[in-house]
Amino acid sequence: MLVLGGGSDLALATVRRLVADRCRTVVLAARRPHELKPVAEELRDAGADTVETVAFDAADTASHATVVGDVFDRHGDIDAVIVAFGVLGDQAAFDRDPAAAADAATVNYVGAVSSSLAVADRLRSQGHGVLVVLSSVAGVRVRSDNFVYGSTKAGLDGFAQGLGDALVGSGARVMIVRPGFVHSKMTEGKEPAPFATTPEAVADALAEGLRKGSAVVWVPPVLRLVFGVLRNLPRPLWRKVAAR
Ligand SMILES: NC(=O)c1ccc[n+]([C@@H]2O[C@H](COP(=O)([O-])OP(=O)(O)OC[C@H]3O[C@@H](n4cnc5c(N)ncnc54)[C@H](OP(=O)(O)O)[C@@H]3O)[C@@H](O)[C@H]2O)c1
C-alpha cells in the first residue's frame, strides 16, 4: 500500500492495523521521509516485508505524477493508496492572512486532485486497487468557524465521489472516509466535538470498509445519521447548532 501523507496519525494507525492483517508492502510518502524511519522499523518488526519512505509534497503538484509513477514502477501492483495529508489551520489566522488560506486550500484540495488523478491513472492501468480519500464531516456541512478547511473537504469529497463514479468498470475504485473529530496531531489542544473518536477507531472502520468494498465510511457510523439531519437544517438553525 502507498500512503500520501505518510506521517498522518490516522494513516499510521491504519497502516499498523493493515500490517497486522498481513499487508506486506508499505510506502510512506511524506515531506520529511527521514522522520518516518523509526515508524518504518516498527512496521518491519510487526511483519511487513518492505517498508519504504519517499519524499512527497502535496503542494508540489508538478511532481505528483512522477512520485506516484515511480512507486508503482518499483513495486508493481499496489492494492491500496491512502490520501491522508491535510492541514486544519486556524480560521481567524486565515481571515488575517488570505495567502495562508490559499496555501491550505492548495494542500487539501489542489494537491489531492493532482495526486489522486496520478494514482487513478495507475490503478486504471493495473485494473484493480482502491484509492482511499480522507474526507471529513467538516465538508458535509461547512461551519463558519472553520469554513476554509470545511470548504476544502467539501471540494475534496465531491472530487472523490466524481472520481469514484468515473472509475466504475475499470476494476479500480474509490473509498471515501468521513471521520468526525479524531484525537490526533491535527486536533491537539482543540475541544473535542460530539462523537469524538480515535485514530484506531478510524483504522478499524477503514479496514472494515476495505474488506466490505464500501464506497463511503463514516467514523463513528452514527455520524451518517447525524449529518443526514444536519445537512438539511435551514441555515439560520444550522448557524445556531454549529456555534457550539
Ligand atoms: N483529526 C481529525 O479530527 C480529522 C477528522 C476528519 C478528517 N481528517 C483528515 O484526515 C487526514 C489525516 O489527518 P490526521 O488527523 O491524521 O492529521 P495529522 O496527524 O496532522 O496528519 C496530517 C498529515 O498531513 C501532512 N501534510 C501536511 N501538509 C503536507 C504537504 N504539503 N505535503 C505532504 N504532507 C503534508 C502532515 O505532514 P507534515 O509532518 O509534513 O506536516 C501530516 O503527516 C487529513 O486529511 C485530515 O483533514 C482528520
The ligand as a MOL file (V3000), in Angstrom:
LIG
                    3D

  0  0  0     0  0            999 V3000
M  V30 BEGIN CTAB
M  V30 COUNTS 48 52 0 0 0
M  V30 BEGIN ATOM
M  V30 1 N -8.0700 14.5720 13.0430 0
M  V30 2 C -9.3230 14.8060 12.7050 0
M  V30 3 O -10.1750 15.1840 13.5340 0
M  V30 4 C -9.7740 14.5880 11.2800 0
M  V30 5 C -11.1580 14.4930 11.0460 0
M  V30 6 C -11.5980 14.3140 9.7510 0
M  V30 7 C -10.6990 14.2210 8.7000 0
M  V30 8 N -9.3570 14.3240 8.9680 0 CHG=1
M  V30 9 C -8.4460 14.2730 7.8250 0
M  V30 10 O -7.6530 13.1120 7.9310 0
M  V30 11 C -6.3800 13.3490 7.3190 0
M  V30 12 C -5.2890 12.9720 8.3310 0
M  V30 13 O -5.4050 13.8050 9.4630 0
M  V30 14 P -4.7030 13.4470 10.8420 0
M  V30 15 O -5.7160 13.6370 11.9030 0
M  V30 16 O -4.0080 12.1530 10.7280 0 CHG=-1
M  V30 17 O -3.7050 14.6530 10.9810 0
M  V30 18 P -2.1060 14.6800 11.1200 0
M  V30 19 O -1.6320 13.6150 12.0250 0
M  V30 20 O -1.7810 16.0980 11.4240 0
M  V30 21 O -1.6400 14.3160 9.6420 0
M  V30 22 C -1.6890 15.2220 8.5930 0
M  V30 23 C -0.5070 14.9230 7.7130 0
M  V30 24 O -0.5420 15.7640 6.5570 0
M  V30 25 C 0.7920 16.0280 6.2310 0
M  V30 26 N 0.9420 17.2060 5.3700 0
M  V30 27 C 0.5780 18.4720 5.6210 0
M  V30 28 N 0.9410 19.2600 4.5980 0
M  V30 29 C 1.5610 18.4580 3.6940 0
M  V30 30 C 2.1690 18.6670 2.4350 0
M  V30 31 N 2.2480 19.8970 1.8810 0
M  V30 32 N 2.6930 17.6100 1.7850 0
M  V30 33 C 2.6670 16.3800 2.3280 0
M  V30 34 N 2.1130 16.1040 3.5140 0
M  V30 35 C 1.5730 17.1400 4.1880 0
M  V30 36 C 1.4710 16.2590 7.5700 0
M  V30 37 O 2.8460 16.0720 7.4040 0
M  V30 38 P 3.9540 17.1040 7.9870 0
M  V30 39 O 4.5460 16.4050 9.1510 0
M  V30 40 O 4.9020 17.2670 6.8380 0
M  V30 41 O 3.2480 18.3870 8.3570 0
M  V30 42 C 0.8340 15.1730 8.4210 0
M  V30 43 O 1.5830 13.9800 8.3830 0
M  V30 44 C -6.3660 14.8200 6.9100 0
M  V30 45 O -6.7230 14.9300 5.5590 0
M  V30 46 C -7.4630 15.4250 7.7660 0
M  V30 47 O -8.0230 16.5770 7.1680 0
M  V30 48 C -8.8710 14.4780 10.2370 0
M  V30 END ATOM
M  V30 BEGIN BOND
M  V30 1 1 1 2
M  V30 2 2 2 3
M  V30 3 1 2 4
M  V30 4 1 4 5
M  V30 5 2 4 48
M  V30 6 2 5 6
M  V30 7 1 6 7
M  V30 8 2 7 8
M  V30 9 1 8 9
M  V30 10 1 8 48
M  V30 11 1 9 10
M  V30 12 1 9 46
M  V30 13 1 10 11
M  V30 14 1 11 12
M  V30 15 1 11 44
M  V30 16 1 12 13
M  V30 17 1 13 14
M  V30 18 2 14 15
M  V30 19 1 14 16
M  V30 20 1 14 17
M  V30 21 1 17 18
M  V30 22 2 18 19
M  V30 23 1 18 20
M  V30 24 1 18 21
M  V30 25 1 21 22
M  V30 26 1 22 23
M  V30 27 1 23 24
M  V30 28 1 23 42
M  V30 29 1 24 25
M  V30 30 1 25 26
M  V30 31 1 25 36
M  V30 32 1 26 27
M  V30 33 1 26 35
M  V30 34 2 27 28
M  V30 35 1 28 29
M  V30 36 1 29 30
M  V30 37 2 29 35
M  V30 38 1 30 31
M  V30 39 2 30 32
M  V30 40 1 32 33
M  V30 41 2 33 34
M  V30 42 1 34 35
M  V30 43 1 36 37
M  V30 44 1 36 42
M  V30 45 1 37 38
M  V30 46 2 38 39
M  V30 47 1 38 40
M  V30 48 1 38 41
M  V30 49 1 42 43
M  V30 50 1 44 45
M  V30 51 1 44 46
M  V30 52 1 46 47
M  V30 END BOND
M  V30 END CTAB
M  END
